[in-house]
């Protein structure tokens, strides 16, 4: 299957609205995933032919003609490992501890201690619990965290708010629009599928979609019902973006103001510090089930990448005048201490505090918990959605701790 271009609606449409098309070679990081029979999996949905009510009844230029990339994320919002955290944001709740602890997780499971109900949260923060509504079009599972983050964007988002979109992008899947019927092409063994891109001068941006509604918005805008959609893991999308030298992603291009232009520099750095399969973030962002704590503890014990926030303590300085450093923790209303752990450095930046992100192995986490019995467990990704795990649930992780040694550093 070769390259193709969509027919222009008129000569005045912008280059971003007149999407050129990019062909990918087949490969683990580029080829669209095979359609799955599991309704909860990422599958190629039947969105090529929307209902009659979704026909193009308004000028395409009104929906997409102003979509040329205009939004930038300040690199000061996310500098990566070892750098200061991002811009200041409103605290997530009024009952935070002195160290800026998080709002609580409204867990359905029994727990030894549970914080009070969370206050409303705004970007770059997110609700403590993951979304329960997973579909905006029946039968098509959205990237619900990304969809909801985009829905919270104002018309002129700040760098911090866009940071909230980027961190919710780092899990699950997004959709590409493919010319023709992607399911049939895959069944016929096609090695090349063409998907939409947008051009802004010499820069090319991949067009991706977070939800079934966003896909229908795009079809309504350009009237091209000869396209279909295929889901791709976010990791594969970002790898292809880097390998093919795209300038960034445009997410939900035809859903203004709830769309985002995400520059390559931020996405590339986020990718290099992410777990290759983004397993932990995906597990935390999924609807809660009875075995969710066990599955997350197992992922940690298997060695999924973790991070901690290291910052200056509020106590006295050391004898040499240096301010002591400590690991960020939260305290529940009953005084229970929870170590704050993160799936990605962006999660630390989103809290708007001045801690630095440092990697943490499962064995080291187990050692911290073993050596500090006063720590009742951990809280993962306090900016939301979040998950708390008790010491009992973390038993497989504590078991990984090396034997105590006199040279072990104090935390």
N, C-alpha and C positions, 0 to 999 in steps of 0.2 A: 504493500500500500504506500503510495507516494505522498508527497506534500500536496496540500490543497489550500485554497484561500476562500473565505466566505465572500459572497457577492455583496458589494457595498449597497447600503440603503440610499445614500445620496453622496454627492461630492463634498458635502460640508462636514461629514462625520469625522471625528478625531481619530488619530491613529490608535488610541486606546480602545475606542469602540469598534473600529474595524480590525478585528483580531486576525493577525496572521496565524499560521498554524505550524507547530513544531512536531517533528517526528522523532520518536525515541526508538533506539535499538532495544531488542529484547535483552533482559538481564535481570538479575535478582534485585537490583536497586532501581530499575527503571520500568520494567514491563508491568502493566496493570495486573493486579491479582486475579486469579481465576474466580469466576462467580461461585459463591458458596451456597449450599442448600440450607444452612442454618440461618433462620431469620434474624438472629442476633449478630451475625457476622457481617463483615464488609462485603457487599455483593454488588454486582452491576445491576442497577435497578431499571425498571421500565419507565424512564422519565423522558424518553425522546418524543413521546406524543402526549402532551399535557391535555387536560380537559378543555373543552371549548371555551370555558370561562377564562382560561389562561392564555388565550390567543393574544397576539400583539395588537392592542387597541390604542396604544399611545406611542408617540414618536420615540424611536430608539435613542435619539440624541438626548432626550430629556432624562433617560435613565442611565445611559452609559457614556454619553458624549463628553461629560465632565470628569471622566474617570482617569485622566492622565495622572500618573503618580505625582502627588504634591506633598505627601506627608512624610516626615522624617522622624526617626527615633534618635534622640540625642544619645551619643555614645556615653555620656556621663550617667545615663540611666542604667547602664549595664556594662561594666568594665571587666567583669569576669573574676577569676580566681585571684585572691590576694589584694583586691582593690576595695575601695570604699563602696558601701552599698549605695543604692539609688537615691532619688530625691525624696524629700519628706512627704509623707502622706498622712491622712487622718488616721488615728489609732483605730484598730478594729472594734474595740468595745470599751465601754466606760469602766469596766471592772478588771482592767488589766493589772498585772502585778507591776512592781517597780521596774522590772526589766523589759517591759513591753510584751508581756505574754499574750497569747492569742485568745480569741473567742472560742467557746467550747464546741465540741462536736456533738450534735444531738443524736447520740448513738442509740440504736434500738436494742443493742445487746446489753446484758447486765455488766456493770463495772464496779470496781471497788470504790471508785471516786469519779464524780462527773461534774464538770463546771456548770455554771448557770446557762440559761438560754442565750444564744448569741444576738448581738445587735445587728441591724442591717449593715451591709458592707458595700463599699463602692470600689470601682476599679482604682488601682490594680489588685485590690483584694477581691475575694469571691466568697459566696456562702460557705459555711463550714461543711455542710452536707452536699454531696454531688447531686446533679439534677435528676429528678424522677421522670420527667417527660423526655423521652428519647427520640421521638419522631415528630416532625412537623408536617410530613406527608406520610400517610398510612403505608406501612410496609417498607419504609426506607429509614434506616437508623442513622441519625445525625451524629456529628461530633458535638455532643450536647454542651460540653464545657466551652468549646470555642464558639459555638453558636450563641450561647448566653453572654459570653464576654463581648462579642461583637454587638449584641443587642443593647448592651449597656453603654456603648460609645456615644458621646455627644457629637454634635456636628463638627466641632473643632477640638479633637481630642488632644490631651497633653502627652508628653513623652511617657509619663508614669502610667497613664491609662493605656497607651499602646503596649507598654511593657506587660500589663495584665493580659492583653490579647496574646502576646508572644508566648508567655508561660503556659497559657491554656492550649496553645497550638501543639505543645510538645507531648502529645499523647494521642492514641487512637488513629483516626484516618481523616482524609479529606477526599473530595471528589474532583475528578477532571471531566470536562466535557469533550467527548470524542466524536469525530465526524462519522456518521453512519451508525450501524448497530454493533456496539462493542461486543455483545455476547456472541453474535454470529461470527464476528471476525476472530474472536478467541477460539471458538469451536472449530473454525476452519484452519487453525494453526497459524494465524497471522503473526509475524514477528515484529510488525510495526503498527503502532496506533498513533494517529495524529490528534493532538490536543491543542486547545486554544491558548494563545499568548497575547499580550498587549505590548505595543511598542511606544516608547516615549523618546523620540530622537534615535540615538544609537543604542539605547537601553531596551532590553526585552525582559518582560515580567511574566512569570507563570501565572495563569489564572486558575485558582482553586476555589472550592466551595465547601462550606461547613455543613450544609443541610439540604434537605429536599426542597424547602421553601426557597432557599437561595438559588438553587438550580432552576426552579420555576420562574423566579424573578428574571433570571438571565434569558430564558426562552421567551418570556413576555417582552423583554426589551428588544431583542433582535429578530424575533419571529422565526428563528431557524429551528424548526422542529425535526430536522433530519439528523440531529445529534442525539447521543445517548450519554450516559454517565458511567464511570467506573471508579470504584473506591481504591485508594492507595494508602498504605501506611505512611504516616507523616515522615518517619525516618527516611523512607525511600524517596519521597518528594524532595526533602532537603538535600539528600545526597545528590540527586539528579540536578538540582539547582546549582550546587557548588561545582559539580563536574562539568556542566554545560555552560558555566559562566553567565547565568542569568543575573539580572540586577536585583531581583527580589521576588516576592510573592504579592499578588493582589488577591485578597480574600473577599469573596462575595461582592464582586465588582459592581453588580447591578442592584445592590441593596442599600444604596446611600440613604442616610448617613452611616448606616451600620455596616461599613466595610473598612478594610484597613490595607494600607500599602506598607509592607514590611521589608526593609532594606536587607540586602545580602549580607552586609558586614555583621549585623546583629544575629541573623539566622545562622551564619556560618560559625560564629563563636558559640552560640547556643548549642549547635550540633556537636561541636568538638567536646563539650563538657557533659553531654547527655549520655545516659545509658544507651548502648546501641539499639536495643529493642524497646527502650522506654517502658519497661515492664512495671516498675514501681509506680510511676506516675499514672499509668493506665489503670492499675489496680486500685489506687486511691480515688481515681475519678469515676470508677464504676459504681453502679447502685450497690448498696450494702446488702450483704447476705450473711447467713449465720456463720459461714466459714471464712468470711473476709479477713478477720484478724489472723487466723491460722495461715491463710494464703500469703498475706503480706509478711508475716514473720518468717515464713519459709523462703520467700524471695530474698529477704535480708540475709538469712543464714546461707543462702546460695551465693552470696557475694555481689548482689546488685549494688551499683555505685550509690554511696551516701555522702552527704556533706553536713558540716556543722558550721555554726556562726560563732566566730571568735572575736571577742571585743574586750574593751577595758572594763574592769570591775568597778563597782561603786565603793569598794572598801579602801583601806589605807594603802599607800604605795609601799613598795619593797624598800629594804634598808638603803639601797643605792639610789633611791629616788624614782625608780622606774614604776610606772603604773602597772599593776598586775593585770594579766589577761585571764579571761575565763570563757567557758562555753555557755552560750545562751540557754536559759531554761525558763520554764513557766511554772507557776504555782496555781493549783486549783483552790477553790474556795475553802476546802478543808485542810489546806496546807500541803497537800501532796505535791512533790516536786516531779516535774517531767522534763527530761532532756529534749531540747528542740533539735530535730533532725530533718534534713531536706533532701528532696529528690534531685535538685538542680540548683546551682547558684542563683538563678533567676528568682527562685522562691525567697531567698534572703533579700535580694535587692527590692523585691516587691513590698517588703515590710517597711522600707524607707528608713531603716536604722543604719548605724555606722559599723556594724560588725563586718568581718571579712569571712569569705567562704573558704573552708578548708576541707579536703576529702577525708572521709572516715571509713575505715574498713569494718566489716562485720565483726572480726575478731577484736578490734580495738573497742568497738561499741560494747561487745560482751565484757571486755575487761573493765570498762568504766562502770558498767552496771554491777559487775561482781565486786569491785573495790569500793563502791559507794552504795551501800544498802539503803541509804536514805532517799535515793532516787527511785520513785515508784514506777517509772516506765518512761516511755518516749511519746512525743507528739510529732507527727510527720506533716510537714508543709503547713505551718500555722496560718499562712495567708489564705488558705482554703482552695479547694476542699481539703480537709484535714482528717487525720486518723490518729487515735490514741491506742497504744498497746501497753498492757500491764507487764510487770516483771514475769508473772506466770506465763503470759502469752509469748514472752521473749525468751523462754527457757532454751530453745534451740540456739539462740544467738549467744546467750550467756555461756552455753556449753563450749563455744568456740574460743573462749578467752584462754590465752596461754597461761602456763603456770606462773604464779606470782614470782617476781624477780626484784631484787633490791634496786635495780636500775630503772624500774618502771617509773615514768614521770607522773607526778601528781597533777590532777586535773583541777 
